[in-house]
Every structure is written in C-alpha cells, then in structure tokens.
C-alpha cells in the first residue's frame, strides 16, 4: 500500500512537473503531513525529485528545461563560436596540459580538436564526454558542485584541486565584458574557479563572441590585462582591440 502510494505520488510529480505539499494533503486527506514529507524524501533519495520549499519538483523535467536552455544557447551565434574555436586551435600541439572551461563556445572548440595526444582538464561534464570521442585525449574532470543550467562544476573542492595542477594553456569563457568591470560571470563559485585557473596557467586564452561585449554580470573574475590572449569573432569592436593592446593583451 505504501509503495503504491509513493509511486502514485511520483507519477503525479512527473506528469505535472512539480507538486505542492498542500495538494498532496488534499489527495491523501487521511495521511499526516509528516508521512507525505517522508514519501517525498524517499523519492528524492531515489533521484526522481528534488525537494523545494513546500513541495517537490521532477528532476527529469528540470533537466529537460535546462537541456533546452543550453541547446538554445549553443545555436545562438554558432557561426561566431565556430570561428573562435578554429582560431583557438593554434594553441594546441606544443603544450602538456590544457584547461577547457565550460560553455557553448568551449563545446565548439572541443569538437574541433585534432586527434593528437594531449592532457585536458575541464570543469564541464558534457565537454568531458565530448572529449572521450578523441582517442588521443587524456581527460581529467574536476569535482565539485554541479551547475545544472551551465553543465559546469565549481566550488571549494574544484578550486583546491586546480591548485595542484600545472596548466600550460587555459581556455576561459566569459559571460560578459566591459571596460569598467572587466570579464564577468553570473556565478560566484565559477568566477572564483576561473580566477584561480588564470593564476595557475602559463597562458590564459579567453574565448568570447562579440555579443558579450558591454554586458556586465555580478562577478568580475579578470581584468583585460590579466589575459594573455583574447579570441573573438570578426565583429569585435575596435575600441576593445585598442584597450587590449594598451594592456599588452594579444587579440586574435
């Protein structure tokens, strides 16, 4: 009886995407709130739902929404991202250890990599999976907190792990850039990881399409002078090129 109820609740959540505890109490008026909370706890432990304030949401539905959002970002300015990825290929072949950041531009880069022996560190599970198609790549995926929306891992454990890795070339992504705020990101943990990686790398190469310029997000992880190379598309504003040259940052 209990098992049937739990799976009936799970079916309801999967169909509707979420449920509020007050709705469950209407569906099961003879059960206590504590019993229904335990049912939700069990479903969460089995990986079917994630608890929310006052209820639960379907992990499958949440994942689908996030996959759709990521897919939408991946096709936005795809031609520019491919152009950037091709420019970045010049940095492969002469180094021992590379870092590839999370992001749709980095995914385009990963798909373009030649089948040559290399050691690649990444904080993006989807990029790590893409790199497994390359039989010559040795891949290290950082551990930490998973950002489902951006398919990225960050947090204190990822920062500590990267501190022990000697990176020759780091390919970094940014969500925004402005002359006043530098390179910015919307997630504090991800910004801290990017900052640490830049400090560890012999060469830091920032990949960002021109749609991100004059866009400011909450957290600055680098100023333009802290980046060795800036790779963008052909629509890069001249003012940014001049600013980069002023700070001895190479532009491709």
N, C-alpha and C positions, 0 to 999 in steps of 0.2 A: 504493500500500500504506500509506504513511504517512498520507495523507489519510483513507483508510478507517478506520484505527485511531483517529485523532483524533476523527472524528465518531462512532465507536462508543463512545469514552470519554465524549463529550459526551452521547450518548443515555443512557448508564448514569447519568450525574450528573443529567440532567433527570428521569429516571424515579424515581430513589431520593432526589433532593434534595441529596445530597452523596456524596462518596467519600473514602476514606482511601487514602493512597499505598500502604500495605501491602496493601490489597485489589487495587489495580491491579497490583501486583507479582505477586500470585497469578494474576490474569487474564492477565498477559503475563510469564511467568517467563523468557522469553528476552531481555527488554529490560532495560536498566540503569535504575536509579533516576533518573539524570540525564536520560535520554531521556523518561521519563514526566513528570518535572517540567517539561521543556520543552513537552510536549504541553499540560499544564495552563496554563503561561504563555501559550501561544498562544490557548487558549480564553478566558483572562481578557482578553487583548488584543482579542479579538473581541466582548467583552461578554456572553459566555454564562455565565461562572462568576466567582466571587471566591475567591482563594486563602485557605486557612486553615492553621493550624499542622497539618501532617501530611496535607493534602489540599485539597479544594475544595468549594464549595457552589454550587448553582444560583442565579443571580441571579433568575430568574423565580420560583422557589419562595420565595426570601427576600422578594421584592417582594409576592407574594401573601399571605404571612403578615402582613407589615406593613400591607398594604391592609386585611386582615381586622381587624387590631387597631385601625386608625384608624376603620374603619366601625363597630366596636363602640363606640368612644368617642363617635362622632358621634351615636349614638342614645341614649346614656346622658344622662338629664336634658335631653332635647331640648326639652321644653316650657319649661324654665327658661332654656335658652340662647336660644331664640327671644324670650322675654320680655326678656332682657337686650339682645339685638340691637335690638329695637324701641325700647327706652329710649335706646340709643346714637344712634339716627337724628337726635335733636335737635341733635347736634353737626355735622351735615352741612349745607352750604349757604352758610356765611358765611366759610369759610377757603379758603386757596390750596392748601396741601399737607397731606395726611393720611398717617399711617402706620398700617397694619393688620398686626398681629402674626400669627404662625402659631397654629393651634389650631382646634378644632372650633367653639367659640363664635364665633370670628372668621369662620369659614366661614358660619355662620348670618347674621352681620351683613352679610357681602359679598353674600349672596343677597337681602337686603332693601333694598340701596341704591337710591335713585331714579336714573333716567336723567337726571342733571344733570351739567354739565361739572365735572370735578374731576381733581386730580393725586394719585395714590395710590402710595405706596412700600410694598412688602411684602417680607418675607423668606420667604414661603411660595409655592412654585411652584404648588401646587394652587389657592391663593386667587388668584394672578395669572391663572390660566386661567379661573377663575370670573368674574373681573372683566372678561375680554375679552367676555363677553356684554353688558356695559354699553357701548354705542357712544360714550357721552359721557366715559368714563373714560380718562385718560392714565395708563399704568401703568409703574412702574419696579420691576423685580425685582432685589433685591440679589444680589451674587455672593459665593460663599464655600463652606464645607464643608457638604455636604448631610447632614442627619439623616434617614435613610430612614423611621424609625419615626414621626416627627412631621411629616414633609414641611416641614422648615424649613432655612434656610440661615443659617449664623453663622460665626464665626471672625474672624481679624485683618483680612482684606480687607473683610468686611462692616462691621466697626466703623469702619475708615478711610473707607469710602465714606459712611457715615451722618454722619460728622463734617462733611462739606461740604454737607449738605442742611438747609435751613431748614424745620423741621416746625412747622406750626401746631397740629395736634391729633394726638396719638399714642394709638392704641388698643392697650393692652398686655394680654397674657394672663398668668396665673399658675397654677402647678400646685398651690400650697398657700399658706396664710396662717396665722400665729399671732401673738398679741400679743408673744411673746418673740422670734420670728425674722423677723417681717415677711413680705413676699411672697417666695416661694421657688420654685426651679426645680431640676430634676434634672440639668441640663447646664451645665457651667461656661461654655462659649463662648456659649450662648444667654443666660445670665444677664449676661455682660459686654455683649452687644449690647443687651439690654433696658435696662441701666443707662445706656449711652451715649445711647440714644434718649430716655429720660426727661430726661436733662440737656440735650438739644438742643431738646426740644419746648416750645412756649409753654404748651400744656395737655396734661397726661398723664391719660388716662382708662383706668382699669383695669377690665376686664370679667372677672368670675369668679362662677360659680354657687356656691350656699351649701354644696355638698358638699365644696368645697375648704378650708373653714374648719377650724381646728385640725389641719391637715395640714402637716407640716414636711418639706421636701426639703433636700438638702445645701447649695444655694447661695442666699443671700439677694441679691436684686437691688434691693430698695427697702424702705424703712420706710413706714408708712402716711402719715406727714406729708409724704413726697416726692411723693405722688399728689394731683392736683387734684380728681379725681372718682373715686368708686368706684361702679360699676354692678353690682348683683346682683339676685337674684330676691326674691320676697316672703317667702322663708323666712330672710332674713338675720337673724342673732341681734341682739337689742337691744344686747348688750354690744359688738358690733363697731360698731354705729351710734354708740354713746356714745364709743367710742375714736376713731372718725373725727372726730366733732365736736370732741373735745378737741384734735386735731391740725389743725383747720381744713381737713379734707378733706370735700368735699361727697359726700353719699350719694344715689343715685337707685335 
